[in-house]
Amino acid sequence: MTESDFGSGTGQDQELDTTVLIEDPGPEVPSLEDPGTEEVARVSVVFEPSGKQVRAPVGVNVFDVASWNAIAVDSTCGGHGTCRKCRVQILEGEVPAGGVDARAFTEEEMEQGWRLACQAAAWSDLRVHVPPLTTRPKASTVGVGRQVIHRPTVLKRYLELPEPTLTDQRPDLRRVMDGITDMASGADPQVLRGLPKILRSADFKVTVVVVDDILVAIEPGDTSDRVFAIAYDLGTTSVVATLVDLINGMPLSVSSMLNKQQRYGADVISRISATMLDPTALDSLQALAHETLDELTEEVCVEAGVDRSEVYQVAVAGNATMVQIALGIDPEPLCVAPFILAAEDYPDVRASELGIKVNARARACLFPALGAYVGGDIVAGALACGMDRDQRVRLFIDVGTNCEMILGNGDRLLATAAPAGPAFEAASIACGMRAAAGAIEVVRIDDSGLHIDVIDDAAATGICGSGLVDAIAELVRVGLIDESGRFVPDERAAELAPQVADRLVMRGQERVFVLAGDPITSSGVYLSQRDVRELQFAKAAISTGWAILLEEFGIEEKDVQQVLLAGSFGSYLSPKNAIRIGLVPDIAPPRVVSAGNVAGEGAKMAVLSGSERNGAHSLLNVISYVELSDREDFNDRFVDELAFPV
Amino acid sequence: MTESDFGSGTGQDQELDTTVLIEDPGPEVPSLEDPGTEEVARVSVVFEPSGKQVRAPVGVNVFDVASWNAIAVDSTCGGHGTCRKCRVQILEGEVPAGGVDARAFTEEEMEQGWRLACQAAAWSDLRVHVPPLTTRPKASTVGVGRQVIHRPTVLKRYLELPEPTLTDQRPDLRRVMDGITDMASGADPQVLRGLPKILRSADFKVTVVVVDDILVAIEPGDTSDRVFAIAYDLGTTSVVATLVDLINGMPLSVSSMLNKQQRYGADVISRISATMLDPTALDSLQALAHETLDELTEEVCVEAGVDRSEVYQVAVAGNATMVQIALGIDPEPLCVAPFILAAEDYPDVRASELGIKVNARARACLFPALGAYVGGDIVAGALACGMDRDQRVRLFIDVGTNCEMILGNGDRLLATAAPAGPAFEAASIACGMRAAAGAIEVVRIDDSGLHIDVIDDAAATGICGSGLVDAIAELVRVGLIDESGRFVPDERAAELAPQVADRLVMRGQERVFVLAGDPITSSGVYLSQRDVRELQFAKAAISTGWAILLEEFGIEEKDVQQVLLAGSFGSYLSPKNAIRIGLVPDIAPPRVVSAGNVAGEGAKMAVLSGSERNGAHSLLNVISYVELSDREDFNDRFVDELAFPV
């Protein structure tokens, strides 16, 4: 995840996964690689009977919109158009019936609005009726178009055991283990504490919980249909929790909040610095991480009507600093040369060690890390994007204060991290703000003047990351910002773009470009010369990073077949403008796609499937880390990259 | 261990292991099977330079006396007379030099009193000078003459690691693990918490601690010569802790105390009943067990100058009730039919889960149990006695409120438990007391009258278990108690044993036999008719138990080649009198030997050697449990066994 994504929205917005942008769309769905759609617009979808309303990128299919907003839609194929079980009724809005629909429904049903959710692209606002579940799907589409077979390592089984007699004096634990020889090889000793009472109070009719071949809990009666896990994306800025029903693979509830460590600074460096200056800060930061995770746990459990003790596994994707702090491990060596991780992997951690109060025996899956700045969040993201499974040459970029990149194909992958700096931090931009109501998220200049889109159609109160990139890209395009990043003189501005030239004004000692309102008052939203400089530094660091990876890989910009922009910031960014300012390689804009919250997706995959979880560990052997800080050419290249492409 | 051994002494006395009674003594040592020595007398041995004074059974060699009182004597052969390193100087007392001494010392040295400790039998009071250790023994004599090779599963190694650089960015844990690939396959995640700081503050010069192939701790600098473990005998009555130096296998300090659970009753049944009547009692009992274990831990650590964090492993031998309560597991099913254990084994428990505050990552070895009344203490005892290694037919008896027995040879072993009742409880005998100063421990009647030995030569204030058995056996022998257990009428008493007949008097409504003082006042010590009945019930339960085992095994009393009396009670008992009252099979008295505190010995073996610890688990496969409570013939046989043999 981005460490500091002021492009990220709050709450549900972060879950608007746009994974289908990458999958080859079926014939009935208008091509998402249509250049006309590359500016990311949004539609509203209301699901009935819950009435839950969500925003989704235009053109995403209803199955995915539902899935990533924790609305259960029947499916056994995982959204591939083959099982024909994801029947929904379009109550409002237009969704043309396609060929697959014609094979799944009668004429009359289609007239009543019945469609297969996985075939129904949301090109406009919709209201959709979702029938209750009738099947248990065996797979889900998770991550970036990844089909994940449900094979969680948490298993339950209801047992009716023979009661002990003087001729059958097997110990309680042996009696239970004899009933599950096919699923468990050992037992957590903590299981014993309540065992005798549970067995006898339940007349030896109990449900066992087995995690990774170890018996971890025994519950009275038949609870075998209640098995839950929580996937966490533990970001420096935002933390997201998704409660997943392991019986059918469906996310049941999602919640997010700002990481409570914010008071120690917005980025990882500030937080590590705090631990270096104050010996008590590590404990405080750890406690704040635990509080954040635990509050989210409470929220998702309450929303889904799940008891905490029914959550038997958690997966946490976080960068190396967040994970080390959450475990109480001194993070200082991460931020001073030579940048050393405490461990690349944490094999056997309990959820409680992360402050997550779920079932006392629940284990936590933590993702391995490649380096101090390419942590478990990036490995989770690489898993979600199938970086080791796709033969195309792809470039994965997670934009943040620190920007992580992975380049390669299924055979060879290179990773690095570049210090992008605070450009994408709301705090470092004069009118910067998070992608919340009032933020300018789209900026366009045409002959008639300046056009902005503001989130929730509110009055503009600031600008978020995607708006910033748009604004600068457009100003470079029309010529008001020159190649070196300077605002051009007024007379030159009036000559090049008379329709917006009068927006270039002085604010105190500084020239600014007015985006909305009056820049002299607090209601004005503007772009300052310093803001442009901040963005230049960020994009130069990032493009130096991927340029070095391209060189190491032995290819050129044009050879990149796909750029995946990870994190919420990425999903709000205009590909065309990202290319224009040189943030990503210069390839056809439709090949630059947003991958969504891939760290969170990776965490979900880890709880849905033991083999996917193992796959995350295998990535360590496939990805080579390229250290930039000891490269002699880094500074020269960085300076070269500061200019905007013309 | 005995669950209620009022035969047991307090403190150091419990450690007077008499294991050599069983080993074949070397040619220079007078045979311990000499019938003249069968009454267990004691000598005093003072060790210099510490000045520590201990009591030991007559004829035990100095090496063993030293060893079981935590006094380190050089040795590499473990007391077998081959290494000639256990040189000590006899300062006071008589120890004739033997043939092995002549090969180890010059004439002059022998004249100065130098002897090999393993060859020097203590036939009289001695004062012995022990030189400081010069070698690290590779084996110890532990248990009942068992030679245990030191191969603890706790290992330390000092590492000087290369410091990280930009070209060697291995994570901290990987850097450490790369230095111990031959000794560790994984790491406890808790190790990570302090890892970065420890490595850097110690300039990457650290000592690793590996337990069972898992890295459990990293310490700054070279601490590789400080590796300790504690073995606990967690008895219902007494708890004993022995701190062992795992570098040389020597016990460094020993401490014992009454189990703090006493306030809930003297035996396991009272304590389990408490948990059934009061839902808070289990927590209280658990806390009391933890307090007992932890106070002993403090005592042995302070005495040996060892920091608690230097103790990396513990082993606990206890009966099933004590272990379940210490782990907080409901013990109720242990005491109601069909008598079910929560588990026969506890593979992966931390010391902290037993309330033992040593190194936070220390593991606890708990012995497996065979049945609700044949617990880990008995398995530890069977390990210490080598029950599965000796081809002789042997009967192991641990006398207590509940009496556990194992019969067999190395190929086949049968175990059972019999409810002996409170006869060996001080509380149930009119003048009963623990084997402390003032207790009558030996009773003898000859033509001149009654003779008693009182512990510490104090005025008699009560009678302990061994004295009780002696008194009744002698009274049966002279005829004052008849076959049925009744005191004979006065006139018959005067006829049969005139020298003591006047000691048979009325005390209130009850006939009693006066052992010391005036039975009407509180200073008198006597044996009542009820006391005799109590002992009859106990011995009948025990002899019914082993008689059924003999029958199941298909042999007769005379086929038993050795009887091992376990627990402190056993080591104070007169074999001749135990046979006379029918407590043990009628075989030659020298074949009835005391085995000492075998549960504690087994626990020591478990920390000294991983293979011995595994051996304890293998015993589960070798020993078959015979349940007495569902045998239809038990009651009839029990009634038959009530009579005394004539």
Interface residues (C-beta under 8 A of the other chain):
Chain A: P164 T165 L166 T167 D168 Q169 R170 P171 D172 L173 R174 G186 A187 D188 P189 L192 R193 G194 L195 P196 K197 R200 L327 G328 I329 D330 P331 E332 P333 A337 P338 F339 I340 L341 A342 A343 E344 Y346 P347 D348 V349 E353 A369 G371 A372 Y625 E627 S629 D630
Chain B: P164 T165 L166 T167 D168 Q169 R170 P171 D172 L173 R174 G186 A187 D188 P189 L192 R193 G194 L195 P196 K197 R200 L327 G328 I329 D330 P331 E332 P333 A337 P338 F339 I340 L341 A342 A343 E344 Y346 P347 D348 V349 E353 A369 G371 A372 Y625 E627 S629 D630
